């Protein structure tokens, strides 16, 4: 893999209480469309999920939605996407989102967003993939998680031999350049991007 063609975005099915969260989702969708990057996401039409998908479509981009059957009504599956995949359960949804994507971006979200993000970090830590993972740190949303990761390092539950390679961007316009820079590095050259290092990338 030498370029980013598809990006999976994990994000909330609600908008949150900060207008900048939705603004970031809209800007990210526009960026994907303008750069011919296909969005892979959870398939809903509400919250940040809906915002990033509708923005991608509104600006001429391509979208793949992947949603489990039991969430089609709850999250109002977005029927205007070019490709909608309905899965029997969450496990299949996450597997397909992984397989269809060259990289992962986490916008603000809740427990589901966190669970999807941490699963990718775990698989990466165990050497199951080398796809870049980036936190869109809108208004410092992910700071508590970054502090927790540092705490895990300090208490040696994240060992030097099993690093966490996570990128971070405070602005949407930084996201695609950092993902592209990450895929340009070989897995062997990839460094453990501790939060304090990630801020400088």
RANOR-V648413 format. One record per pair of residues at least 4 apart in sequence whose C-alpha atoms are under 8 Angstrom apart, sorted by the first residue. I is the first residue (numbers start at 1). J is the second residue. D is the distance in whole Angstrom. If there is no record, write none. Layout:
i	j	d
I	J	D
I	J	D
//
This chain:
i	j	d
1	102	8
1	183	7
2	183	6
2	184	6
3	180	6
3	183	7
3	184	8
4	37	7
4	102	6
4	103	7
4	179	7
4	180	6
4	183	8
5	36	7
5	37	5
5	38	6
5	101	8
5	102	7
6	37	5
6	38	5
6	39	6
6	40	7
6	100	7
6	101	5
6	102	5
6	103	7
7	37	7
7	38	6
7	39	5
7	40	6
7	101	5
7	102	6
7	103	5
7	104	6
7	105	7
8	39	6
8	40	4
8	41	6
8	97	7
8	98	8
8	100	8
8	101	6
8	102	8
8	103	6
8	104	5
8	105	6
9	39	7
9	40	6
9	41	5
9	42	8
9	104	6
9	105	5
9	106	6
9	107	7
10	41	7
10	42	7
10	49	8
10	104	7
10	105	6
10	106	5
10	107	6
10	109	8
10	113	5
10	116	7
10	117	7
11	48	6
11	49	6
11	106	6
11	107	5
11	108	6
11	109	5
11	110	8
11	113	5
12	16	8
12	47	6
12	48	5
12	49	6
12	107	8
12	108	6
12	109	4
12	110	6
12	112	8
12	113	6
13	44	7
13	46	6
13	47	4
13	48	6
13	49	6
13	50	8
13	75	7
13	109	7
14	46	6
14	47	4
14	48	6
14	49	8
14	109	8
15	19	8
15	21	7
15	22	6
15	46	8
15	47	4
15	48	5
16	21	7
16	47	8
16	109	8
18	22	8
19	23	6
20	24	6
20	138	7
20	139	8
21	25	6
21	48	7
21	107	8
21	108	7
21	138	7
22	26	6
22	47	8
22	48	6
22	51	6
23	27	6
24	28	6
24	138	7
24	172	6
25	29	6
25	48	6
25	49	8
25	51	6
25	52	5
25	55	8
25	107	7
26	30	6
26	51	6
26	52	5
26	54	8
26	55	5
26	56	8
27	31	6
27	52	8
27	55	8
27	172	7
28	32	6
28	52	6
28	55	8
28	56	8
28	172	6
28	173	8
29	33	6
29	39	8
29	51	8
29	52	5
29	53	6
29	54	8
29	55	5
29	56	4
29	57	8
29	59	8
30	34	6
30	55	6
30	56	5
30	58	8
30	59	6
30	61	8
31	35	6
31	56	8
31	173	8
32	36	6
32	37	5
32	38	7
32	39	7
32	56	6
32	61	7
33	37	6
33	38	7
33	56	5
33	57	7
33	59	6
33	60	6
33	61	4
33	62	7
34	59	7
34	60	8
34	61	7
36	61	7
36	62	8
37	61	7
37	62	7
38	61	7
38	62	5
38	63	6
38	64	7
39	53	7
39	56	7
39	62	6
39	63	5
39	64	6
40	63	6
40	64	5
40	65	6
40	66	7
40	97	7
40	100	7
40	101	7
41	49	7
41	53	8
41	63	8
41	64	7
41	65	5
41	66	6
41	97	7
42	49	7
42	65	5
42	66	5
42	67	5
42	93	8
43	49	7
43	50	8
43	64	7
43	65	4
43	66	5
43	67	5
43	75	8
43	77	5
43	78	6
43	84	7
44	49	6
44	50	6
44	65	7
44	67	7
44	72	7
44	75	5
44	76	5
44	77	4
44	78	5
45	49	6
45	50	4
45	51	7
45	53	8
45	54	8
45	75	7
45	76	5
45	77	6
45	78	5
46	50	4
46	51	7
46	75	6
46	76	7
47	51	6
48	52	6
49	53	6
50	54	6
50	78	7
51	55	6
52	56	6
53	57	6
53	63	7
53	81	8
54	58	6
55	59	6
56	60	7
56	61	5
56	62	7
56	63	7
57	61	5
57	62	6
57	63	7
57	81	7
62	81	7
62	82	6
63	81	5
63	82	6
63	83	7
64	81	6
64	82	6
64	83	5
64	84	6
64	85	8
65	78	8
65	81	7
65	83	6
65	84	5
65	85	6
66	84	6
66	85	5
66	86	6
66	87	7
66	93	6
66	96	8
66	97	7
67	71	7
67	72	7
67	77	7
67	84	8
67	85	6
67	86	5
67	87	6
67	90	8
67	93	6
68	72	7
68	86	5
68	87	4
68	88	6
68	89	5
68	90	6
68	93	6
69	86	6
69	87	6
69	88	6
69	89	7
70	74	8
70	88	8
70	89	8
71	75	6
71	76	8
71	77	8
72	76	6
72	77	5
73	77	7
79	84	7
86	93	8
87	92	6
87	93	6
88	92	7
88	93	8
89	93	6
90	94	6
91	95	6
92	96	6
93	97	6
94	98	6
94	116	7
95	99	6
96	100	6
97	101	6
102	131	6
102	132	8
103	131	5
103	132	5
103	133	6
103	179	7
104	131	7
104	132	6
104	133	5
104	134	6
105	133	6
105	134	5
105	135	6
105	136	7
106	113	7
106	117	7
106	133	8
106	134	6
106	135	5
106	136	6
107	135	7
107	136	5
107	137	7
107	138	7
108	113	8
108	136	7
108	137	8
108	138	7
108	141	6
108	142	8
109	113	5
109	114	7
110	114	6
111	115	6
112	116	6
113	117	6
114	118	6
115	119	6
116	120	7
117	121	6
118	122	6
119	123	6
120	124	6
120	133	8
121	125	6
121	133	7
121	164	7
121	165	8
121	166	8
122	126	6
123	127	6
123	128	5
123	129	6
124	128	6
124	129	5
124	130	6
124	131	8
124	164	8
124	165	8
125	162	6
125	163	6
125	164	6
125	165	8
126	162	7
130	187	6
131	183	7
132	165	8
132	166	7
132	167	7
132	179	6
132	182	6
132	183	7
133	165	7
133	166	6
133	167	6
133	179	8
134	166	6
134	167	4
134	168	5
134	169	7
134	175	8
134	179	7
135	142	7
135	166	7
135	167	6
135	168	5
135	169	6
136	142	8
136	168	6
136	169	5
136	170	6
136	171	7
136	172	7
136	175	7
137	141	5
137	142	5
137	143	7
137	168	7
137	169	6
137	170	5
137	171	8
138	142	8
138	170	6
138	171	7
139	170	7
140	170	8
142	146	6
143	147	6
144	148	6
145	149	6
146	150	6
146	195	6
147	151	6
147	195	8
148	152	6
149	153	6
149	158	8
149	195	8
150	154	6
150	194	7
150	195	7
151	155	6
152	156	6
152	157	5
152	158	6
153	157	6
153	158	5
153	159	7
158	162	6
158	163	6
158	164	8
159	163	6
163	192	5
164	192	6
164	193	7
164	194	7
165	190	8
165	191	7
165	192	5
165	193	5
165	194	7
166	192	8
166	193	6
166	194	7
166	195	8
166	198	7
167	178	8
167	193	7
167	198	5
167	201	8
168	195	8
168	198	6
168	199	6
168	201	8
169	174	6
169	175	6
169	178	8
169	199	7
170	174	7
171	175	7
173	177	8
174	178	6
175	179	6
176	180	6
177	181	6
178	182	6
178	201	7
179	183	6
180	184	6
181	185	7
182	190	8
185	189	6
185	190	6
186	190	6
193	197	6
193	198	5
194	198	6
195	199	6
196	200	7
197	201	7
//
